[in-house]
Amino acid sequence: MQEMETDYYYEFVALLLCTGMRSGEAAALTWSDVDYKQNAIHITKTVTYNEDGTIGVGSPKSESGKRDIPLNDTIKSVLSSQRKKLGNVLPMNDNRVFVSVYGGIIHNSAVNKAISGALSRLRAQGKPIEHFTAHALRDTFATRFIEQGGNPQTLKVILGHSSLSMTMDLYSHVLPNTKQQEMDNLRIVL
């Protein structure tokens, strides 16, 4: 993230990492979806790729994909930084929180290209990091959530999964890492 700090897509990547949102959900996000009164981001739409090759905005593929993600101070800071970056561009972009460098809908490939650029710069500095894509930020969010003691049922809702088994199938590999710590914290009076 430090290497990407001056990149145009920094806030987009930061929001993915801090919320576990899918790239398409973040790309479709509008300022009216950011609800400071209820302290949540309302996920109600996603970017869709149509059969004719066009890109648009539609509904999430399942009802569980429609959800609220609670705001925290880090997320609020990312959103504040993004609002400052956009400045007076807001009326021209359908009120979207994030727009491409050309003012349109952000394509996942542009974000992955920005990530690859940061990884290349790190490699040139002798700090290689294994290649990853924007989707890995969702996985990283989920892994850190569980590692820091987050409830798997809560994670299921935040990620928009339809079942707890789906969440656990994807992220249960994290649990053995915390098994000893959780046993050490368990207190049973005999």
N, C-alpha and C positions, 0 to 999 in steps of 0.2 A: 504494500500500500504506500509506503514511503516513496518508492520509485515511481509510482503513478501519480503522486501528489499534484503535479502540474499538468497532467493529461486532461484533455477535455472531458473524458468519460470517468474521471475519478469519482465524482459523487454517485454516478450510476452504479459503479462497481462497489463503492462503499455501502450503498443502500442494499444491494444484493447480499453482501456479507453480513450486514447487521440485522436483516429481516428474514432471510431464507426465501425471499420472493423469487419466482421464476423471472427470467429476462423479459419475457413477453408481458408479464404482469407489470413490471416496472416501466417498460416502454409505453404501456397504455395508461399509466397512472396520470390522473389530472389533479390539479390543486383542490378541486372540490372533493376528491377522495381522501384528502388529508384533513382529518377532523380533530382540531385541537381541543374542542369542547369535550368530546368523548375520549380524547387522547388515543386515537386509533387511526390507522390507515385502512380504508374500506377497499377491499379487493373485489371488484365487480366486473372486471373486463380484462382481456388479454389481447395481445397482437395475434392476428391470424394470418396464415399464408393460404391463399385461395388456389384452387386448381388451375386457374388461368395465369398464375404467376404473380398476381397482385397481392399487396399486403393491406390489411385493414385491422379494425378493432372489433372484437366480438366478445361473447360471453365465455367464461371459463368452461372447460369441457365437462365439469360435473358441478353439482350443487355444493359439494364440500369445498370446491375451489373458490366459491364466494365466501369471504370471511373477513374478519377484522384482525389486524396485527397491531398490538399495543405499541404506542410510542414510548421511547425512553429518551434520555438526554442526548445520547449519541445519534440516534435517528433524527431527532429534532435539529441537531447541529448540522447534519448532512443536508437536510431539507433547507435549512436557512442558507447554507452556502450555495446550494443550487438556485435558490430564488435570487440571490444576489448575482449569480453568474448570468442568469437569463435577463435580468433587468427589465427593460421595456419591451422585450420580445413576446411577452405573455399573450397579448391578444391575437398574435399572428399564428400561434401554434395550437389552437383548439384548447388552450388552457392546460396543455400537457406539462408535467413536471420536468420531463426529459425530452429533448429533441436532438436529432442528429446534428452534425456540424453543418448540414445543409438546411436545417430547419424542419425536416420531416420526421417520420417515425424512425426510431433507432432500430437498426437491424442487429441481430445477435452477432453476425459476422464482424461488424465494426467494433463491437466490444471485445470480441475474441482477438481481433487484430491489435487492439490497444493493450490487452493483457500480454500477448505475444511480444509486442514491442518492449514492454517493461521487463519481461523475462530475458530478452536478448540483451538489453542494457545491463542487467544484473550479471548475466553470463560474461559479458565483456569486462566487467569489474572483478571477475573472479569469484562471484557469489552465485553459482548456478542453482536454480530451482527447477524441479521437474515441470515440464509443460502441463498446463491445465487450461480449461475453458471456463467461461462464465458459470456454467452449471455447477462446477466444483465449489463455487462460493456458497451455493445452497447446501451442499453436503458439508462444507466446513461449518456453516452456521449450525446445522443440526448436530454435528459432532460436538461442537463446543457447548451447545445448549445442554446436551446430556452429560458431558464431562463436568459441567459446573452445577450439576444437581437438578437440572430442569426435569419436570414431570413428563414422561413420554406421551401421556394423553394430551397435555397442553401443546407439546411439540406437534402432535398429529393435527391439531386444529390450526396452529400457526402456519404449518406447511400446506394445509388444504388437502390432506390425505383423506380418503373416504373411510379408512379403517385403521385401527391401531396396529393390526398385524402387518399392514403395508409399511407403516413407519418402522416397526421393530425389525422387519425383514431387511430394510435398508440400513438401519443404524444400530442394530444390536451388537455389532462388532465393537462398539465403544464400551459397552457395559463391562466386559472382563477387565478393562483398564481401571475401572472405578470400583470393582468388586471388593478389593481389600480395604480401600478407604471407607466404603459404606459399612463393611463389617466392623471396622474399628470404631465407627461412630455409633453403632448399635449398642444400646444399653438395655439389658434384660436383668431385672432384679430377681434373684433366686432366694 
